[in-house]
Amino acid sequence: MAYPLVKYNSATGSDTVPSDGDANSVDSGATASGSASGTTITFSTSVDCSGCADDGSDYIWCETTAGGIHLFRITAFTGGLSTCTAITVDAAITANFSGAYWHINGTRQSLIAEQSALQSTDAAAWGRGWTVELDGSFSGGNFGLFLCNNESTAGAQGDPHFVMRASASASTMPTISVTTTYTRIIRIQDWVSIHIEGIRLEAAITNANGAVDLGVGAITMTGCEIVHTGSGIGLTRGFLYINNGVLRLFDCYVQPKQCEEVIRTNNTQMIIVDNCHFDCEGVGGASMVIEGAVNNCVVTNSLITEAAGDGITIDVGTVVSQTAYWFIKNNTIADCGGAGVHVVGTNTSTSTQPKFGFYIVNNLLAGNGTYGLDLANTSITNTANDVDYNAFYNNTSGAIDGHPAGANDITLTADPFTDAANDDYSLNNTAGGGALVRDGARHEIPGT
């Protein structure tokens, strides 16, 4: 089945009349009706749906009841395309309605008005393969987006089940925000694969559920901004809270402000972070808290700055998997109140396979409040571990605690940054500083 594309433009869209529908006559006013548990939307008059398809690539938006499903894939036309009297849809209607506005395809205006459709608890409500494009700013009082689909096992392979991305015509990064402080910007439950691309998420959040709250599923965020806009006390459970799921962050900017923890995990399968900036502004707690229930963790090519506590805290205490790995590689972790990387807990895996183990390599750790690397409170028996090729500068308590220095570590004698005071952490060309970091040896992790 082909996949539908749903467009939202907060400036030019309309909630009752489409702006770029595919059919010749795509709106007939308030003429649609349907019955709960049924899959037929009936029109009070014959309408021309020429140009539309019944292969699931076109959708009908219908103003059903509050809390009901609004968006449906089209699977059949009754009476022919040009004289259509009813449309068969792929998901069961959730409540009786009549005299409702409808349109096929077209651009919508209010994403939050679609919350009732987006937070269905019916596995068939969205199915898989929906793509949503945003242009503009969208705000609501509760969830910005709530996806609950119960597809945690069905169709786990193949294309993403849901994609939200910026429209190619968007002049600025589309924004989803919420107006209350006790809420979540995105809440996802029981989805196998969610991709969010080029979207800004912002809220002044004070509850314990996170700006992004993922339970059972996998979310990939690329080129996004996730920003705390409040000034009061932030979250105590995690700005990004991952419960039994998979989190992938690529090319993202995360500004958690006064959140105690940026990434909080619970029984999490995997975390992958690459080329991201965690800008903690010196408030809150640890930049990233990655608990022992994370079997596999990869943090690479990222900038982590000004956390009030540790830059990264990893608790390996509950993971004994023979195939677990933690890769902390090619990162700059600077000006944090605690250690740059702090590892705690006891792991008893005895695997000697080169891919599985604990690797902290090729990192620049500078200006942190205790050690650059603090491994004094951990015990790891896996012989494949590798802590080496790191560069250290001006960490208050020293370079490394609880682990021998790497044979290829670098101790800098000059500030390596262009202008850290003004958040420019690019490398300078100073001898003994940025120039030495550039010239230092690099290490590849076996099997990666």
N, C-alpha and C positions, 0 to 999 in steps of 0.2 A: 504494500500500500504506500502511495506517495505521501509526503509529509507536508502539512499546511504551514504557512507563514502568516503570523498575526502581527500587524503593525500598530504601533501606538505613537501618536504625535500630540503632545500636550498643547501645542499652539494651534494646529490646523485641523486636528481630528474632530470628530463629533461622536457623542454617545448614542445618538439615534439615527443619524444619516451618514452613510459612508462617503469617503472622499475619493477613493480610487478602486471601486469594486470592479470585478471582472465581468459581471453580467450586464446586459443592456439596461435592464430595469431591476435594480437591486434593493429598492426600498419601496414598500407599499404602505407605509404608515403602521399603525397599530392593528395588524391583521392576523397575527400568529396566535395559535393555541396549541396546547399539548396536555397530555395526561401523565400523572405520576407513574413511573415504572415503564412507560411506553417509550418507543423510539421513533415516533412520527410527529413532525411539526406540520400542522395544517394551516392553510391560508384561507381567509374568508372569501377571497376573490382569486381568480386565475392571474398568475404573474408570469412575466417573461424572464426566464433564467438562462437565456441563451449565452453561451460562452463559459458556463460553469461545468465542472466535472464531478462525477460521482465515484472517483477512485480514492477519495480521502485527502486529495491535495487541496480541495476547497473546503471552507468551513462556513457555517452559519452562526452568527451571533444573534441571540434571542434574549430579550429582556424578560427573563422568567422571574420567579419570586426571589426575594432576598434570601441568600444562603443557598440558592439553587445553582445548578450548572448553567452557564451562559453560552459556552462555546462548544460546538459539536462538529465533527467531521461529517461531510455529506457522503452517503453511500448509495442513494437512489433518489430518482425523481418520479413523482406520480403525475400522469397526464401529459408527459413529454416536457422538454425543456422550455419551449416557447409558451406553453399553456399549463404551467405547473400549478397543481392544487395542493401538493403536500411534498415534504422532503423526509426521507428516512435518514436517521443519524446513527452514529456508531455507539452512543452511550445512552443509558437510560435516563429519562427526564426525572428530576428529583421531586417535582411538585406540580400540581395542576396550575395552569395559567391560561388566560385568554386575552384577546385584545392587546397583545404585546408587540412592541417594536422589534424589528428584526432587520438584518441585512446579511448579505453574503460577501465575505472578504471585506475589503475596505480598511480604512485607517480609523482606529479608535482614539479617544482622547484621554480617558481616565483609567490608568492601570489599576488604581485602587478600587474602582468600581467593579473591576473584574475579580476582586478577591474571592467572591463567592464561587466563581468558576475555578479559580486557582487552588482553592483549598478543599477540593472534593476528597472524600474518603473512599470513593469508589475506584477500584483498580482500572476500570474502563473509562473513567472520566476524561483523562487526557491521553491515555495510551502512551505510545512512545513516538518520538520523532517530531514533536511540536517545536517550532522556532518562533520566538517572540523578538521583535525588533523595537527598540525605544528611540525616541527623539524628543528631548526636552526634559522637564523635571516633573516628578510624580511624588505626591505626598499623601499620606493617610494617617489616621489616628491609631491604627492597630498595626498588624503586620504589613510591611511593604509588599511581601510576597510569601505566601504559605502554600507549599506543595506537599500534599499528603496523598500518596498514590497506592501504597501497599503493593508495590512491584519489586520488593526487595530480592526476590529470587527469579521471577519470570523474566525471560529475555535478557539475561545478564550480559550477553555478548552483543557486539554490533554497535550501531550508531547510538549517540546519546539519546536518552529518553526526552530530554528537555533542554533547549538552548535559549538563553536570553543574551542578546547582544545589542551593541549600539548600531543604529541605522547608518548606512554608508553616507547618508545625507546629513547626519547630525553635525552641527557646527561646533558644539561643545560636548563634553562627556555627559551622557544622560545620567540623571540622578534619581535615586529612590530614597526617600526620607520618611521618617515617621514623626508625628507631632507629640506623642506622649513619651514619657521617660521610662515607663515600665512596659517595655515591649521588645520585640526583636525585628530587625530589618528583614531578615530572611529566615524562615523556619522551614526545614525540609525533613520529612519523615518518610522512610520506606520507599525511596527512589533509588534505582540502581545507578543512574548516571545523569548528573546535572552539569551543564557547562554555562558559565556566566562570563561574558567577554566585554570589556570596555565600558563597564558600568561603575558609577560612583554610588556607594552606600553610605548614608550618614544619619546619625541619630545621637541624641543626648540620653544615653541609656544608664539607668541606675539599678536595674534588676539583675538577677544572677543567671540569666539565660543566654546572654551573648548577643552580639550584633548579628552574627551568623550562627545558627543553632542547627546542627546536623545530627540526626539520629538514624542509623541504619541506612547506608547508602554511600554514594561517592559524589563529591562536588569538586569540580575543577574551575578555578577562577583565573582568568588571564587578562592582564592589562587593566585591572580594576583598582579603585581606590576605596578603602574601607576606613571611615573616619568617625571618631568620637567628637561630637560638637559641643558637649556639655562642659560645665566648669565645676560641677560638684563631684562627690565621690563616685567612682566608676564601679565596674563589675567586680565581684569577688570570685566568680566561677570561671570567667574567661571571656574575652572579647570575641574570640572564635571558639565555640564549644563543639567538640566532635565526640559523639557518643557512638561507639561501635560502627565507625564508618571510615571513609578514606578522604583525606583532604589533600588537594593539590593546588598550590599557589604559584603562579608564574607571572613575573613582571608586574607585581602588585605593589602598591604603596599602602601601608597600614599605619594609621595614626591613632593609637588606642587611648591616648591621654591618660586619665586617671584610673584606668582599668588595672586591677592587680595582676592579672595574667592575660597575655595576649592570645596564646593558643592553649586551651585546656583540653585534655583528652581523657577519655574513659573507655577502656576496652577497645581501643582504636586499632584498626588493622594497619594503616600506613599513613605517614605524613611525608609529602614531598614539597619542599620550598625551594624555588630557584629564582635568582635575579630579583629579589624583593627588597624593599626598604621598610624596616620597622622603626619608625620615628617616635620614640617614647617620651621625649621632651622632659625627661628627668622626674616624672611623676609615676605613680603606680608601683607595681612590683616587678616581677620578672618579665622580660620581653616575651620569652616563649617558655612555657612549662610543658615539657613532654614527658608524660608519666610512663611507668614501666610497662603498662599494658600495650604500648605501641611496639609491635614486633619489628617494624621496619620504619626507619626514619632517615630522611635525606634532607639536609639543609646545605645548599650550595650557592655560591656566587651572590651572596646577599649582604646587605648592610644593616646592622643592628646597633642602634645608638641610644644613649641617654636613658636606659632603663634605670629605675630607682633601685632595683635589685640586680640579679644576675641577667646577663644578656640571654643566655640559654641555660635552663636547668633541665637536666635529664635524669629521671629516676628509672634505673634498669632493674629495680628490685624484683619485679614480678615476671620478668620474661626469661624463660629457660629454653626457648625454641632453639633447635639446632640450626635453623636457617634464619635467625634474626640478624639484622645488621643496622648499624647507626653510622651514617656518613656525615661528618661535619667538615666541609671542604670548601676552600676558596672564599671564605667569608671575611668581612671586616666587622669586628665587634669592639666598639669603642665607647668610652665615657659612661660606662654603666656603674651604678653604685656598688654592685657586688662583683662577682667574678665575670670574666668574659664568657666562659663555659664552665658550668658546675655540674659534675656528675656524681650522683649518689646512688646507693643501693647495692645489692649483691646479686650478681648474675653467675650462674653455675654452668652455663653451656660449655661443653668441651669440644665443640666443633673446631677442626683445624682447616676447614675449607677456606680458601683465600678470599672468597667473596663475603663470607659471613664473619662478622666480628664488629669491633668498635674502632672507628677511624676518626681521628681529629688531625687533619693535615692541611697544609697550605693556607692557614688562617692568619690574619693580622689582628692581634689583640693589643689594644693600646688605651691607656688612660683609664683603666677600670679600677674600681674602688678596693678590690682585694687582689686576687691573683688573675693572671691572664687565663690560666687553666687550673681549676681546682678539682682534683680527683682524690682528695684525702679521705673522703667519706664513702668510697666505693670499693667494691671487690669484684673483679672480673677475671675469671679463670680461663676464658677463651684465649688460646695462644695466637690467634690471628689478629689480635689488636695491634693498632699502629697509631702512635702519637708522635708526630715528627713533622719537619719542614714548616714549622710555624714561626711567625715573626712577632716579637714582643717589644713594647715600648711603654715605659712609665706606668706600669701597673703597680699600685700602691704597695702591695705585699710581696711582689715579685712575679716571676714568669709562671712557674708551675709549682703546684703543691700536690704531694701524694703520688707522683709518677716521675720517673727519670726524665731528664731533658732529652729531647731528640738529638741524634747525632748531627742532623742538618738544620737545627733551629737557628734562627737569626736574632741577635739582640741589637736593636737599633740604638743609635747614639743621638739621633735627632728626630724631631717631630716629622712624621711621614706625610702629614695632611696639608693640603693647600690652605684651608682656612676652616678648621673644625669649629671654631667659635661661632661661625656663621653657617654652620651645617654643610660646609663643602668638604667632604671627606675623600675627595679625589687625591691621588698621590702627587706630591710635589717632586721636584728634581733635586732635592737636597741630598748631598752625600751623607751617608749614614742614616738617612731617612727614607723618603719615597724612592730615591734612586736605588738604594740597597734592596728594598723590597722587590723592585722590578728585576734586579739582577739575581735574586735568590733562586736557588734550585727549586724545582717543582716535583711533586710526587704523584704518580697515578695509582689509584686504588686497584688492586688485582681484581680482575673479573668484571670491571665496570666499563 
